[in-house]
Amino acid sequence: MRAIIKRVTQAQVNIDGKLFSEIGNGLLVLLGIEFRMFVIFKLDL
């Protein structure tokens, strides 16, 4: 997981060209999360 925190005077999120959310002065947090699946095999010989 990674995060970037940035002080902004204005920020907005557009999805498919449409405004989804916006803020004025404040903190912008970009958060990246990655899920990994681990498969464990056990062989009984």
GUNURO-893106 format. One record per residue (C-alpha): chain; x, y, z. Coordinates in Angstrom, 1 decimal. Layout:
BEGIN
['A', [X, Y, Z]]
...
This chain:
BEGIN
['A', [0.0, 0.0, 0.0]]
['A', [1.2, 3.5, -0.8]]
['A', [-0.1, 6.9, 0.0]]
['A', [0.7, 10.4, -1.2]]
['A', [-0.6, 13.4, 0.9]]
['A', [-0.5, 16.8, -0.8]]
['A', [-1.7, 20.2, 0.4]]
['A', [-3.9, 21.7, -2.3]]
['A', [-5.8, 24.9, -3.0]]
['A', [-8.2, 23.1, -5.2]]
['A', [-8.6, 19.4, -6.4]]
['A', [-11.3, 17.5, -8.3]]
['A', [-11.9, 13.9, -9.4]]
['A', [-13.4, 13.3, -12.9]]
['A', [-14.6, 9.8, -13.9]]
['A', [-15.4, 9.3, -17.6]]
['A', [-15.3, 13.1, -18.1]]
['A', [-17.9, 13.8, -15.4]]
['A', [-17.2, 15.6, -12.1]]
['A', [-17.3, 13.1, -9.2]]
['A', [-16.0, 15.1, -6.3]]
['A', [-14.1, 18.3, -5.6]]
['A', [-12.5, 20.2, -2.6]]
['A', [-11.2, 23.7, -2.0]]
['A', [-8.2, 24.3, 0.4]]
['A', [-7.2, 21.1, 2.1]]
['A', [-5.3, 17.8, 1.8]]
['A', [-5.5, 15.5, -1.2]]
['A', [-4.7, 11.8, -0.4]]
['A', [-3.9, 9.4, -3.2]]
['A', [-4.1, 5.9, -1.9]]
['A', [-3.0, 2.8, -3.8]]
['A', [-3.9, -0.7, -2.6]]
['A', [-2.9, -3.9, -4.2]]
['A', [-4.4, -7.3, -3.3]]
['A', [-2.3, -10.4, -3.8]]
['A', [-3.6, -14.0, -3.7]]
['A', [-1.2, -16.7, -2.5]]
['A', [-2.0, -20.3, -3.2]]
['A', [-0.1, -23.0, -1.3]]
['A', [-0.1, -26.6, -2.5]]
['A', [0.7, -29.4, -0.1]]
['A', [1.6, -32.8, -1.6]]
['A', [1.4, -35.9, 0.7]]
['A', [3.7, -38.5, -0.8]]
